Amino acid sequence: MFTMLQTFTAVAQLDPMNKMWVSFIGMGLMILAAAVVLFARSKTKGWIRIILVVVAVVLLIYGCLCELIALT
């Protein structure tokens, strides 16, 4: 928990240009997550599909965190 607070304190010191890049990274991760889910649902079956969907969820979570960082 303390590490998370330190991270948000460090983020508050980002200048607007770096926040822009963080938001671009977040958007890219969300687009990549959507593409992975589309690929997993259309081209794969079984365990590979489950693994790809889990990877997509992780990418989506990191993308959302990047967007939240860019908002602060």
PQR file with spaces between the fields and no chain letter, atoms N, CA, C, O and H, PARSE charges and radii, in Angstrom:
ATOM       1  N    MET     1       0.815   -1.186    0.000 -0.4000 1.5000
ATOM       2  CA   MET     1       0.000    0.000    0.000 -0.0000 2.0000
ATOM       3  C    MET     1       0.860    1.252    0.000  0.5500 1.7000
ATOM       4  O    MET     1       0.573    2.213   -0.713 -0.5500 1.4000
ATOM       5  N    PHE     2       1.920    1.237    0.806 -0.4000 1.5000
ATOM       6  CA   PHE     2       2.805    2.397    0.876 -0.0000 2.0000
ATOM       7  C    PHE     2       3.504    2.640   -0.456  0.5500 1.7000
ATOM       8  O    PHE     2       3.711    3.787   -0.852 -0.5500 1.4000
ATOM       9  H    PHE     2       2.154    0.456    1.385  0.4000 1.0000
ATOM      10  N    THR     3       3.868    1.555   -1.153 -0.4000 1.5000
ATOM      11  CA   THR     3       4.505    1.687   -2.458 -0.0000 2.0000
ATOM      12  C    THR     3       3.557    2.332   -3.455  0.5500 1.7000
ATOM      13  O    THR     3       3.983    3.129   -4.292 -0.5500 1.4000
ATOM      14  H    THR     3       3.700    0.623   -0.832  0.4000 1.0000
ATOM      15  N    MET     4       2.281    1.997   -3.372 -0.4000 1.5000
ATOM      16  CA   MET     4       1.290    2.581   -4.271 -0.0000 2.0000
ATOM      17  C    MET     4       1.169    4.084   -4.032  0.5500 1.7000
ATOM      18  O    MET     4       1.054    4.860   -4.980 -0.5500 1.4000
ATOM      19  H    MET     4       1.935    1.350   -2.693  0.4000 1.0000
ATOM      20  N    LEU     5       1.196    4.491   -2.760 -0.4000 1.5000
ATOM      21  CA   LEU     5       1.126    5.917   -2.443 -0.0000 2.0000
ATOM      22  C    LEU     5       2.357    6.648   -2.960  0.5500 1.7000
ATOM      23  O    LEU     5       2.253    7.771   -3.453 -0.5500 1.4000
ATOM      24  H    LEU     5       1.290    3.860   -1.990  0.4000 1.0000
ATOM      25  N    GLN     6       3.516    6.020   -2.850 -0.4000 1.5000
ATOM      26  CA   GLN     6       4.730    6.625   -3.386 -0.0000 2.0000
ATOM      27  C    GLN     6       4.645    6.774   -4.891  0.5500 1.7000
ATOM      28  O    GLN     6       5.097    7.780   -5.438 -0.5500 1.4000
ATOM      29  H    GLN     6       3.600    5.108   -2.449  0.4000 1.0000
ATOM      30  N    THR     7       4.076    5.797   -5.565 -0.4000 1.5000
ATOM      31  CA   THR     7       3.933    5.856   -7.014 -0.0000 2.0000
ATOM      32  C    THR     7       3.031    7.005   -7.416  0.5500 1.7000
ATOM      33  O    THR     7       3.359    7.753   -8.336 -0.5500 1.4000
ATOM      34  H    THR     7       3.709    4.980   -5.120  0.4000 1.0000
ATOM      35  N    PHE     8       1.883    7.161   -6.734 -0.4000 1.5000
ATOM      36  CA   PHE     8       0.973    8.250   -7.075 -0.0000 2.0000
ATOM      37  C    PHE     8       1.570    9.603   -6.740  0.5500 1.7000
ATOM      38  O    PHE     8       1.282   10.583   -7.426 -0.5500 1.4000
ATOM      39  H    PHE     8       1.617    6.553   -5.986  0.4000 1.0000
ATOM      40  N    THR     9       2.395    9.685   -5.704 -0.4000 1.5000
ATOM      41  CA   THR     9       3.068   10.936   -5.388 -0.0000 2.0000
ATOM      42  C    THR     9       4.060   11.290   -6.484  0.5500 1.7000
ATOM      43  O    THR     9       4.181   12.456   -6.859 -0.5500 1.4000
ATOM      44  H    THR     9       2.630    8.889   -5.147  0.4000 1.0000
ATOM      45  N    ALA    10       4.769   10.298   -6.999 -0.4000 1.5000
ATOM      46  CA   ALA    10       5.715   10.540   -8.084 -0.0000 2.0000
ATOM      47  C    ALA    10       4.995   10.924   -9.363  0.5500 1.7000
ATOM      48  O    ALA    10       5.506   11.728  -10.142 -0.5500 1.4000
ATOM      49  H    ALA    10       4.671    9.350   -6.694  0.4000 1.0000
ATOM      50  N    VAL    11       3.828   10.368   -9.587 -0.4000 1.5000
ATOM      51  CA   VAL    11       3.063   10.668  -10.795 -0.0000 2.0000
ATOM      52  C    VAL    11       2.566   12.098  -10.777  0.5500 1.7000
ATOM      53  O    VAL    11       2.478   12.740  -11.824 -0.5500 1.4000
ATOM      54  H    VAL    11       3.413    9.715   -8.953  0.4000 1.0000
ATOM      55  N    ALA    12       2.242   12.601   -9.600 -0.4000 1.5000
ATOM      56  CA   ALA    12       1.727   13.961   -9.493 -0.0000 2.0000
ATOM      57  C    ALA    12       2.753   14.983   -9.967  0.5500 1.7000
ATOM      58  O    ALA    12       2.396   16.127  -10.248 -0.5500 1.4000
ATOM      59  H    ALA    12       2.314   12.080   -8.750  0.4000 1.0000
ATOM      60  N    GLN    13       4.005   14.595  -10.060 -0.4000 1.5000
ATOM      61  CA   GLN    13       5.054   15.508  -10.472 -0.0000 2.0000
ATOM      62  C    GLN    13       5.338   15.457  -11.971  0.5500 1.7000
ATOM      63  O    GLN    13       6.279   16.099  -12.438 -0.5500 1.4000
ATOM      64  H    GLN    13       4.295   13.666   -9.831  0.4000 1.0000
ATOM      65  N    LEU    14       4.542   14.704  -12.733 -0.4000 1.5000
ATOM      66  CA   LEU    14       4.747   14.622  -14.177 -0.0000 2.0000
ATOM      67  C    LEU    14       4.328   15.927  -14.847  0.5500 1.7000
ATOM      68  O    LEU    14       3.321   16.535  -14.486 -0.5500 1.4000
ATOM      69  H    LEU    14       3.778   14.182  -12.354  0.4000 1.0000
ATOM      70  N    ASP    15       5.111   16.335  -15.816 -0.4000 1.5000
ATOM      71  CA   ASP    15       4.716   17.521  -16.574 -0.0000 2.0000
ATOM      72  C    ASP    15       3.693   17.109  -17.634  0.5500 1.7000
ATOM      73  O    ASP    15       3.546   15.920  -17.921 -0.5500 1.4000
ATOM      74  H    ASP    15       5.929   15.841  -16.109  0.4000 1.0000
ATOM      75  N    PRO    16       2.993   18.069  -18.210 -0.5600 1.5000
ATOM      76  CA   PRO    16       1.907   17.739  -19.156  0.2800 2.0000
ATOM      77  C    PRO    16       2.348   16.895  -20.353  0.5500 1.7000
ATOM      78  O    PRO    16       1.582   16.055  -20.827 -0.5500 1.4000
ATOM      79  N    MET    17       3.562   17.104  -20.846 -0.4000 1.5000
ATOM      80  CA   MET    17       4.022   16.336  -21.999 -0.0000 2.0000
ATOM      81  C    MET    17       4.180   14.852  -21.652  0.5500 1.7000
ATOM      82  O    MET    17       3.813   13.984  -22.445 -0.5500 1.4000
ATOM      83  H    MET    17       4.184   17.786  -20.461  0.4000 1.0000
ATOM      84  N    ASN    18       4.723   14.564  -20.472 -0.4000 1.5000
ATOM      85  CA   ASN    18       4.860   13.166  -20.058 -0.0000 2.0000
ATOM      86  C    ASN    18       3.506   12.530  -19.781  0.5500 1.7000
ATOM      87  O    ASN    18       3.309   11.346  -20.054 -0.5500 1.4000
ATOM      88  H    ASN    18       5.020   15.269  -19.827  0.4000 1.0000
ATOM      89  N    LYS    19       2.564   13.313  -19.236 -0.4000 1.5000
ATOM      90  CA   LYS    19       1.214   12.787  -19.044 -0.0000 2.0000
ATOM      91  C    LYS    19       0.572   12.433  -20.377  0.5500 1.7000
ATOM      92  O    LYS    19      -0.180   11.463  -20.471 -0.5500 1.4000
ATOM      93  H    LYS    19       2.724   14.275  -19.015  0.4000 1.0000
ATOM      94  N    MET    20       0.867   13.215  -21.404 -0.4000 1.5000
ATOM      95  CA   MET    20       0.338   12.918  -22.730 -0.0000 2.0000
ATOM      96  C    MET    20       0.855   11.566  -23.213  0.5500 1.7000
ATOM      97  O    MET    20       0.089   10.757  -23.737 -0.5500 1.4000
ATOM      98  H    MET    20       1.478   14.003  -21.328  0.4000 1.0000
ATOM      99  N    TRP    21       2.163   11.317  -23.035 -0.4000 1.5000
ATOM     100  CA   TRP    21       2.740   10.051  -23.483 -0.0000 2.0000
ATOM     101  C    TRP    21       2.185    8.885  -22.680  0.5500 1.7000
ATOM     102  O    TRP    21       1.959    7.805  -23.225 -0.5500 1.4000
ATOM     103  H    TRP    21       2.785   11.974  -22.609  0.4000 1.0000
ATOM     104  N    VAL    22       1.965    9.096  -21.390 -0.4000 1.5000
ATOM     105  CA   VAL    22       1.380    8.034  -20.567 -0.0000 2.0000
ATOM     106  C    VAL    22      -0.035    7.725  -21.050  0.5500 1.7000
ATOM     107  O    VAL    22      -0.433    6.561  -21.092 -0.5500 1.4000
ATOM     108  H    VAL    22       2.149    9.973  -20.947  0.4000 1.0000
ATOM     109  N    SER    23      -0.796    8.755  -21.414 -0.4000 1.5000
ATOM     110  CA   SER    23      -2.150    8.501  -21.911 -0.0000 2.0000
ATOM     111  C    SER    23      -2.123    7.787  -23.257  0.5500 1.7000
ATOM     112  O    SER    23      -2.976    6.939  -23.519 -0.5500 1.4000
ATOM     113  H    SER    23      -0.472    9.701  -21.379  0.4000 1.0000
ATOM     114  N    PHE    24      -1.154    8.118  -24.121 -0.4000 1.5000
ATOM     115  CA   PHE    24      -1.025    7.404  -25.392 -0.0000 2.0000
ATOM     116  C    PHE    24      -0.695    5.932  -25.164  0.5500 1.7000
ATOM     117  O    PHE    24      -1.226    5.060  -25.851 -0.5500 1.4000
ATOM     118  H    PHE    24      -0.461    8.807  -23.909  0.4000 1.0000
ATOM     119  N    ILE    25       0.177    5.659  -24.205 -0.4000 1.5000
ATOM     120  CA   ILE    25       0.514    4.277  -23.873 -0.0000 2.0000
ATOM     121  C    ILE    25      -0.728    3.540  -23.380  0.5500 1.7000
ATOM     122  O    ILE    25      -0.969    2.395  -23.760 -0.5500 1.4000
ATOM     123  H    ILE    25       0.608    6.367  -23.647  0.4000 1.0000
ATOM     124  N    GLY    26      -1.515    4.205  -22.530 -0.4000 1.5000
ATOM     125  CA   GLY    26      -2.745    3.601  -22.034 -0.0000 2.0000
ATOM     126  C    GLY    26      -3.725    3.291  -23.148  0.5500 1.7000
ATOM     127  O    GLY    26      -4.326    2.217  -23.172 -0.5500 1.4000
ATOM     128  H    GLY    26      -1.319    5.136  -22.221  0.4000 1.0000
ATOM     129  N    MET    27      -3.891    4.237  -24.080 -0.4000 1.5000
ATOM     130  CA   MET    27      -4.795    3.998  -25.207 -0.0000 2.0000
ATOM     131  C    MET    27      -4.297    2.846  -26.074  0.5500 1.7000
ATOM     132  O    MET    27      -5.082    2.016  -26.532 -0.5500 1.4000
ATOM     133  H    MET    27      -3.404    5.110  -24.061  0.4000 1.0000
ATOM     134  N    GLY    28      -2.979    2.807  -26.294 -0.4000 1.5000
ATOM     135  CA   GLY    28      -2.407    1.724  -27.087 -0.0000 2.0000
ATOM     136  C    GLY    28      -2.609    0.364  -26.436  0.5500 1.7000
ATOM     137  O    GLY    28      -2.900   -0.620  -27.115 -0.5500 1.4000
ATOM     138  H    GLY    28      -2.342    3.482  -25.922  0.4000 1.0000
ATOM     139  N    LEU    29      -2.453    0.311  -25.116 -0.4000 1.5000
ATOM     140  CA   LEU    29      -2.668   -0.956  -24.412 -0.0000 2.0000
ATOM     141  C    LEU    29      -4.123   -1.401  -24.503  0.5500 1.7000
ATOM     142  O    LEU    29      -4.405   -2.591  -24.644 -0.5500 1.4000
ATOM     143  H    LEU    29      -2.216    1.111  -24.564  0.4000 1.0000
ATOM     144  N    MET    30      -5.049   -0.445  -24.424 -0.4000 1.5000
ATOM     145  CA   MET    30      -6.464   -0.807  -24.538 -0.0000 2.0000
ATOM     146  C    MET    30      -6.811   -1.292  -25.943  0.5500 1.7000
ATOM     147  O    MET    30      -7.581   -2.240  -26.100 -0.5500 1.4000
ATOM     148  H    MET    30      -4.820    0.522  -24.310  0.4000 1.0000
ATOM     149  N    ILE    31      -6.251   -0.652  -26.958 -0.4000 1.5000
ATOM     150  CA   ILE    31      -6.476   -1.097  -28.337 -0.0000 2.0000
ATOM     151  C    ILE    31      -5.878   -2.482  -28.547  0.5500 1.7000
ATOM     152  O    ILE    31      -6.490   -3.342  -29.181 -0.5500 1.4000
ATOM     153  H    ILE    31      -5.626    0.118  -26.831  0.4000 1.0000
ATOM     154  N    LEU    32      -4.682   -2.692  -28.013 -0.4000 1.5000
ATOM     155  CA   LEU    32      -4.043   -4.009  -28.127 -0.0000 2.0000
ATOM     156  C    LEU    32      -4.871   -5.078  -27.416  0.5500 1.7000
ATOM     157  O    LEU    32      -4.990   -6.195  -27.920 -0.5500 1.4000
ATOM     158  H    LEU    32      -4.185   -1.993  -27.498  0.4000 1.0000
ATOM     159  N    ALA    33      -5.443   -4.757  -26.261 -0.4000 1.5000
ATOM     160  CA   ALA    33      -6.291   -5.711  -25.541 -0.0000 2.0000
ATOM     161  C    ALA    33      -7.518   -6.069  -26.367  0.5500 1.7000
ATOM     162  O    ALA    33      -7.908   -7.236  -26.426 -0.5500 1.4000
ATOM     163  H    ALA    33      -5.346   -3.850  -25.852  0.4000 1.0000
ATOM     164  N    ALA    34      -8.128   -5.076  -27.004 -0.4000 1.5000
ATOM     165  CA   ALA    34      -9.300   -5.352  -27.840 -0.0000 2.0000
ATOM     166  C    ALA    34      -8.926   -6.245  -29.027  0.5500 1.7000
ATOM     167  O    ALA    34      -9.673   -7.154  -29.389 -0.5500 1.4000
ATOM     168  H    ALA    34      -7.811   -4.129  -26.955  0.4000 1.0000
ATOM     169  N    ALA    35      -7.765   -5.976  -29.628 -0.4000 1.5000
ATOM     170  CA   ALA    35      -7.326   -6.787  -30.763 -0.0000 2.0000
ATOM     171  C    ALA    35      -7.033   -8.226  -30.335  0.5500 1.7000
ATOM     172  O    ALA    35      -7.350   -9.161  -31.070 -0.5500 1.4000
ATOM     173  H    ALA    35      -7.158   -5.238  -29.335  0.4000 1.0000
ATOM     174  N    VAL    36      -6.436   -8.416  -29.164 -0.4000 1.5000
ATOM     175  CA   VAL    36      -6.138   -9.764  -28.676 -0.0000 2.0000
ATOM     176  C    VAL    36      -7.433  -10.528  -28.416  0.5500 1.7000
ATOM     177  O    VAL    36      -7.530  -11.711  -28.740 -0.5500 1.4000
ATOM     178  H    VAL    36      -6.178   -7.656  -28.567  0.4000 1.0000
ATOM     179  N    VAL    37      -8.433   -9.855  -27.831 -0.4000 1.5000
ATOM     180  CA   VAL    37      -9.711  -10.534  -27.583 -0.0000 2.0000
ATOM     181  C    VAL    37     -10.387  -10.900  -28.899  0.5500 1.7000
ATOM     182  O    VAL    37     -10.917  -12.003  -29.036 -0.5500 1.4000
ATOM     183  H    VAL    37      -8.355   -8.894  -27.568  0.4000 1.0000
ATOM     184  N    LEU    38     -10.375   -9.991  -29.861 -0.4000 1.5000
ATOM     185  CA   LEU    38     -10.975  -10.306  -31.162 -0.0000 2.0000
ATOM     186  C    LEU    38     -10.289  -11.493  -31.818  0.5500 1.7000
ATOM     187  O    LEU    38     -10.953  -12.373  -32.365 -0.5500 1.4000
ATOM     188  H    LEU    38      -9.944   -9.095  -29.750  0.4000 1.0000
ATOM     189  N    PHE    39      -8.963  -11.521  -31.764 -0.4000 1.5000
ATOM     190  CA   PHE    39      -8.219  -12.643  -32.331 -0.0000 2.0000
ATOM     191  C    PHE    39      -8.533  -13.934  -31.584  0.5500 1.7000
ATOM     192  O    PHE    39      -8.748  -14.978  -32.201 -0.5500 1.4000
ATOM     193  H    PHE    39      -8.423  -10.806  -31.320  0.4000 1.0000
ATOM     194  N    ALA    40      -8.557  -13.860  -30.250 -0.4000 1.5000
ATOM     195  CA   ALA    40      -8.798  -15.063  -29.449 -0.0000 2.0000
ATOM     196  C    ALA    40     -10.175  -15.650  -29.721  0.5500 1.7000
ATOM     197  O    ALA    40     -10.329  -16.869  -29.797 -0.5500 1.4000
ATOM     198  H    ALA    40      -8.382  -13.012  -29.749  0.4000 1.0000
ATOM     199  N    ARG    41     -11.167  -14.796  -29.866 -0.4000 1.5000
ATOM     200  CA   ARG    41     -12.529  -15.309  -30.071 -0.0000 2.0000
ATOM     201  C    ARG    41     -12.756  -15.833  -31.481  0.5500 1.7000
ATOM     202  O    ARG    41     -13.564  -16.741  -31.682 -0.5500 1.4000
ATOM     203  H    ARG    41     -11.042  -13.806  -29.804  0.4000 1.0000
ATOM     204  N    SER    42     -12.052  -15.272  -32.461 -0.4000 1.5000
ATOM     205  CA   SER    42     -12.317  -15.694  -33.839 -0.0000 2.0000
ATOM     206  C    SER    42     -11.409  -16.820  -34.324  0.5500 1.7000
ATOM     207  O    SER    42     -11.828  -17.619  -35.161 -0.5500 1.4000
ATOM     208  H    SER    42     -11.396  -14.535  -32.298  0.4000 1.0000
ATOM     209  N    LYS    43     -10.197  -16.907  -33.830 -0.4000 1.5000
ATOM     210  CA   LYS    43      -9.229  -17.842  -34.409 -0.0000 2.0000
ATOM     211  C    LYS    43      -8.765  -18.970  -33.490  0.5500 1.7000
ATOM     212  O    LYS    43      -8.124  -19.912  -33.956 -0.5500 1.4000
ATOM     213  H    LYS    43      -9.856  -16.259  -33.149  0.4000 1.0000
ATOM     214  N    THR    44      -9.074  -18.894  -32.198 -0.4000 1.5000
ATOM     215  CA   THR    44      -8.515  -19.903  -31.291 -0.0000 2.0000
ATOM     216  C    THR    44      -9.618  -20.646  -30.547  0.5500 1.7000
ATOM     217  O    THR    44     -10.778  -20.234  -30.533 -0.5500 1.4000
ATOM     218  H    THR    44      -9.594  -18.129  -31.820  0.4000 1.0000
ATOM     219  N    LYS    45      -9.213  -21.760  -29.928 -0.4000 1.5000
ATOM     220  CA   LYS    45     -10.128  -22.579  -29.131 -0.0000 2.0000
ATOM     221  C    LYS    45      -9.378  -23.106  -27.917  0.5500 1.7000
ATOM     222  O    LYS    45      -8.148  -23.158  -27.904 -0.5500 1.4000
ATOM     223  H    LYS    45      -8.271  -22.094  -29.940  0.4000 1.0000
ATOM     224  N    GLY    46     -10.124  -23.488  -26.917 -0.4000 1.5000
ATOM     225  CA   GLY    46      -9.555  -24.176  -25.757 -0.0000 2.0000
ATOM     226  C    GLY    46      -8.726  -23.296  -24.855  0.5500 1.7000
ATOM     227  O    GLY    46      -9.051  -22.137  -24.596 -0.5500 1.4000
ATOM     228  H    GLY    46     -11.123  -23.446  -26.929  0.4000 1.0000
ATOM     229  N    TRP    47      -7.620  -23.900  -24.375 -0.4000 1.5000
ATOM     230  CA   TRP    47      -6.761  -23.222  -23.413 -0.0000 2.0000
ATOM     231  C    TRP    47      -6.078  -21.998  -23.992  0.5500 1.7000
ATOM     232  O    TRP    47      -5.834  -21.032  -23.269 -0.5500 1.4000
ATOM     233  H    TRP    47      -7.356  -24.842  -24.586  0.4000 1.0000
ATOM     234  N    ILE    48      -5.769  -22.015  -25.262 -0.4000 1.5000
ATOM     235  CA   ILE    48      -5.106  -20.863  -25.878 -0.0000 2.0000
ATOM     236  C    ILE    48      -6.018  -19.642  -25.814  0.5500 1.7000
ATOM     237  O    ILE    48      -5.565  -18.526  -25.561 -0.5500 1.4000
ATOM     238  H    ILE    48      -5.967  -22.800  -25.849  0.4000 1.0000
ATOM     239  N    ARG    49      -7.305  -19.868  -26.046 -0.4000 1.5000
ATOM     240  CA   ARG    49      -8.271  -18.765  -25.966 -0.0000 2.0000
ATOM     241  C    ARG    49      -8.303  -18.180  -24.557  0.5500 1.7000
ATOM     242  O    ARG    49      -8.308  -16.961  -24.390 -0.5500 1.4000
ATOM     243  H    ARG    49      -7.673  -20.774  -26.251  0.4000 1.0000
ATOM     244  N    ILE    50      -8.324  -19.043  -23.550 -0.4000 1.5000
ATOM     245  CA   ILE    50      -8.370  -18.576  -22.163 -0.0000 2.0000
ATOM     246  C    ILE    50      -7.121  -17.785  -21.818  0.5500 1.7000
ATOM     247  O    ILE    50      -7.205  -16.735  -21.182 -0.5500 1.4000
ATOM     248  H    ILE    50      -8.319  -20.034  -23.686  0.4000 1.0000
ATOM     249  N    ILE    51      -5.966  -18.280  -22.232 -0.4000 1.5000
ATOM     250  CA   ILE    51      -4.711  -17.584  -21.955 -0.0000 2.0000
ATOM     251  C    ILE    51      -4.693  -16.217  -22.640  0.5500 1.7000
ATOM     252  O    ILE    51      -4.283  -15.226  -22.036 -0.5500 1.4000
ATOM     253  H    ILE    51      -5.897  -19.134  -22.749  0.4000 1.0000
ATOM     254  N    LEU    52      -5.132  -16.162  -23.889 -0.4000 1.5000
ATOM     255  CA   LEU    52      -5.148  -14.886  -24.600 -0.0000 2.0000
ATOM     256  C    LEU    52      -6.123  -13.887  -23.973  0.5500 1.7000
ATOM     257  O    LEU    52      -5.834  -12.693  -23.910 -0.5500 1.4000
ATOM     258  H    LEU    52      -5.465  -16.968  -24.379  0.4000 1.0000
ATOM     259  N    VAL    53      -7.254  -14.365  -23.520 -0.4000 1.5000
ATOM     260  CA   VAL    53      -8.213  -13.472  -22.872 -0.0000 2.0000
ATOM     261  C    VAL    53      -7.660  -12.953  -21.547  0.5500 1.7000
ATOM     262  O    VAL    53      -7.871  -11.789  -21.207 -0.5500 1.4000
ATOM     263  H    VAL    53      -7.489  -15.336  -23.571  0.4000 1.0000
ATOM     264  N    VAL    54      -6.962  -13.794  -20.802 -0.4000 1.5000
ATOM     265  CA   VAL    54      -6.337  -13.341  -19.552 -0.0000 2.0000
ATOM     266  C    VAL    54      -5.271  -12.291  -19.841  0.5500 1.7000
ATOM     267  O    VAL    54      -5.166  -11.295  -19.125 -0.5500 1.4000
ATOM     268  H    VAL    54      -6.791  -14.739  -21.079  0.4000 1.0000
ATOM     269  N    VAL    55      -4.484  -12.512  -20.884 -0.4000 1.5000
ATOM     270  CA   VAL    55      -3.476  -11.520  -21.283 -0.0000 2.0000
ATOM     271  C    VAL    55      -4.157  -10.208  -21.657  0.5500 1.7000
ATOM     272  O    VAL    55      -3.669   -9.134  -21.305 -0.5500 1.4000
ATOM     273  H    VAL    55      -4.569  -13.321  -21.466  0.4000 1.0000
ATOM     274  N    ALA    56      -5.270  -10.286  -22.362 -0.4000 1.5000
ATOM     275  CA   ALA    56      -5.998   -9.090  -22.757 -0.0000 2.0000
ATOM     276  C    ALA    56      -6.539   -8.344  -21.542  0.5500 1.7000
ATOM     277  O    ALA    56      -6.525   -7.113  -21.512 -0.5500 1.4000
ATOM     278  H    ALA    56      -5.666  -11.158  -22.649  0.4000 1.0000
ATOM     279  N    VAL    57      -7.011   -9.075  -20.550 -0.4000 1.5000
ATOM     280  CA   VAL    57      -7.511   -8.426  -19.336 -0.0000 2.0000
ATOM     281  C    VAL    57      -6.388   -7.716  -18.596  0.5500 1.7000
ATOM     282  O    VAL    57      -6.578   -6.610  -18.089 -0.5500 1.4000
ATOM     283  H    VAL    57      -7.023  -10.075  -20.574  0.4000 1.0000
ATOM     284  N    VAL    58      -5.231   -8.338  -18.533 -0.4000 1.5000
ATOM     285  CA   VAL    58      -4.073   -7.696  -17.895 -0.0000 2.0000
ATOM     286  C    VAL    58      -3.683   -6.429  -18.655  0.5500 1.7000
ATOM     287  O    VAL    58      -3.401   -5.402  -18.039 -0.5500 1.4000
ATOM     288  H    VAL    58      -5.076   -9.236  -18.945  0.4000 1.0000
ATOM     289  N    LEU    59      -3.664   -6.495  -19.978 -0.4000 1.5000
ATOM     290  CA   LEU    59      -3.364   -5.307  -20.775 -0.0000 2.0000
ATOM     291  C    LEU    59      -4.398   -4.208  -20.542  0.5500 1.7000
ATOM     292  O    LEU    59      -4.052   -3.029  -20.473 -0.5500 1.4000
ATOM     293  H    LEU    59      -3.893   -7.330  -20.478  0.4000 1.0000
ATOM     294  N    LEU    60      -5.641   -4.590  -20.424 -0.4000 1.5000
ATOM     295  CA   LEU    60      -6.704   -3.621  -20.184 -0.0000 2.0000
ATOM     296  C    LEU    60      -6.543   -2.960  -18.818  0.5500 1.7000
ATOM     297  O    LEU    60      -6.746   -1.753  -18.685 -0.5500 1.4000
ATOM     298  H    LEU    60      -5.922   -5.548  -20.480  0.4000 1.0000
ATOM     299  N    ILE    61      -6.186   -3.728  -17.821 -0.4000 1.5000
ATOM     300  CA   ILE    61      -5.980   -3.162  -16.482 -0.0000 2.0000
ATOM     301  C    ILE    61      -4.822   -2.182  -16.491  0.5500 1.7000
ATOM     302  O    ILE    61      -4.928   -1.097  -15.919 -0.5500 1.4000
ATOM     303  H    ILE    61      -6.021   -4.708  -17.929  0.4000 1.0000
ATOM     304  N    TYR    62      -3.702   -2.547  -17.139 -0.4000 1.5000
ATOM     305  CA   TYR    62      -2.568   -1.626  -17.220 -0.0000 2.0000
ATOM     306  C    TYR    62      -2.923   -0.376  -18.021  0.5500 1.7000
ATOM     307  O    TYR    62      -2.487    0.726  -17.687 -0.5500 1.4000
ATOM     308  H    TYR    62      -3.616   -3.428  -17.604  0.4000 1.0000
ATOM     309  N    GLY    63      -3.705   -0.548  -19.065 -0.4000 1.5000
ATOM     310  CA   GLY    63      -4.144    0.607  -19.847 -0.0000 2.0000
ATOM     311  C    GLY    63      -5.003    1.545  -19.034  0.5500 1.7000
ATOM     312  O    GLY    63      -4.845    2.764  -19.109 -0.5500 1.4000
ATOM     313  H    GLY    63      -4.059   -1.443  -19.337  0.4000 1.0000
ATOM     314  N    CYS    64      -5.915    0.984  -18.255 -0.4000 1.5000
ATOM     315  CA   CYS    64      -6.771    1.818  -17.399 -0.0000 2.0000
ATOM     316  C    CYS    64      -5.948    2.546  -16.344  0.5500 1.7000
ATOM     317  O    CYS    64      -6.210    3.713  -16.050 -0.5500 1.4000
ATOM     318  H    CYS    64      -6.043   -0.006  -18.194  0.4000 1.0000
ATOM     319  N    LEU    65      -4.950    1.866  -15.770 -0.4000 1.5000
ATOM     320  CA   LEU    65      -4.089    2.526  -14.801 -0.0000 2.0000
ATOM     321  C    LEU    65      -3.311    3.679  -15.428  0.5500 1.7000
ATOM     322  O    LEU    65      -3.150    4.736  -14.817 -0.5500 1.4000
ATOM     323  H    LEU    65      -4.736    0.919  -16.009  0.4000 1.0000
ATOM     324  N    CYS    66      -2.834    3.468  -16.642 -0.4000 1.5000
ATOM     325  CA   CYS    66      -2.135    4.549  -17.341 -0.0000 2.0000
ATOM     326  C    CYS    66      -3.049    5.738  -17.581  0.5500 1.7000
ATOM     327  O    CYS    66      -2.629    6.887  -17.440 -0.5500 1.4000
ATOM     328  H    CYS    66      -2.965    2.610  -17.139  0.4000 1.0000
ATOM     329  N    GLU    67      -4.277    5.472  -17.938 -0.4000 1.5000
ATOM     330  CA   GLU    67      -5.231    6.561  -18.165 -0.0000 2.0000
ATOM     331  C    GLU    67      -5.546    7.287  -16.866  0.5500 1.7000
ATOM     332  O    GLU    67      -5.686    8.510  -16.865 -0.5500 1.4000
ATOM     333  H    GLU    67      -4.618    4.539  -18.052  0.4000 1.0000
ATOM     334  N    LEU    68      -5.659    6.563  -15.768 -0.4000 1.5000
ATOM     335  CA   LEU    68      -5.896    7.210  -14.481 -0.0000 2.0000
ATOM     336  C    LEU    68      -4.713    8.058  -14.069  0.5500 1.7000
ATOM     337  O    LEU    68      -4.891    9.136  -13.502 -0.5500 1.4000
ATOM     338  H    LEU    68      -5.546    5.570  -15.769  0.4000 1.0000
ATOM     339  N    ILE    69      -3.513    7.591  -14.345 -0.4000 1.5000
ATOM     340  CA   ILE    69      -2.317    8.372  -14.045 -0.0000 2.0000
ATOM     341  C    ILE    69      -2.299    9.641  -14.877  0.5500 1.7000
ATOM     342  O    ILE    69      -1.923   10.704  -14.383 -0.5500 1.4000
ATOM     343  H    ILE    69      -3.369    6.715  -14.806  0.4000 1.0000
ATOM     344  N    ALA    70      -2.700    9.541  -16.132 -0.4000 1.5000
ATOM     345  CA   ALA    70      -2.701   10.711  -17.005 -0.0000 2.0000
ATOM     346  C    ALA    70      -3.745   11.736  -16.580  0.5500 1.7000
ATOM     347  O    ALA    70      -3.585   12.923  -16.865 -0.5500 1.4000
ATOM     348  H    ALA    70      -3.005    8.677  -16.534  0.4000 1.0000
ATOM     349  N    LEU    71      -4.794   11.313  -15.915 -0.4000 1.5000
ATOM     350  CA   LEU    71      -5.824   12.243  -15.454 -0.0000 2.0000
ATOM     351  C    LEU    71      -5.404   13.070  -14.253  0.5500 1.7000
ATOM     352  O    LEU    71      -5.886   14.187  -14.066 -0.5500 1.4000
ATOM     353  H    LEU    71      -4.924   10.349  -15.684  0.4000 1.0000
ATOM     354  N    THR    72      -4.504   12.526  -13.432 -0.4000 1.5000
ATOM     355  CA   THR    72      -4.130   13.238  -12.211 -0.0000 2.0000
ATOM     356  C    THR    72      -3.111   14.303  -12.468  0.5500 1.7000
ATOM     357  O    THR    72      -2.692   14.993  -11.539 -0.5500 1.4000
ATOM     358  H    THR    72      -4.113   11.619  -13.584  0.4000 1.0000
